[in-house]
Amino acid sequence: MFWPMLAIALGFCGTAVLGVLAVRVFAEVRRLSREVAEASRRITRAAEDLERAATPLAAQLPREG
C-alpha cells in the first residue's frame, strides 16, 4: 500500500510544481508583453519626431527635373 500512495503523492507534487511554474511563466509573459508594447510606443513616437524634424530639411533640398 505504501508504493501506490507514494506514487500518488509524487504525482500530486509534480502537478503542483508544474502549476506553479505555469503561473510564473504566465506572469513573465504578461510583463514581457507590457515591455514590448511600451517599446513599440516609444519607437512610434521617435519615428514621428524624426519625420517632423526631417520635413523642413526635405523642403530645402534642391529639386531635380
Residue, then its C-alpha position, 0 to 999 in steps of 0.5 A: m500500500f505504501w508504493p501506490m500512495l507514494a506514487i500518488a503523492l509524487g504525482f500530486c507534487g509534480t502537478a503542483v510544481l508544474g502549476v506553479l511554474a505555469v503561473r510564473v511563466f504566465a506572469e513573465v509573459r504578461r510583463l514581457s508583453r507590457e515591455v514590448a508594447e511600451a517599446s513599440r510606443r516609444i519607437t512610434r513616437a521617435a519615428e514621428d519626431l524624426e519625420r517632423a524634424a526631417t520635413p523642413l530639411a526635405a523642403q530645402l533640398p534642391r529639386e531635380g527635373 
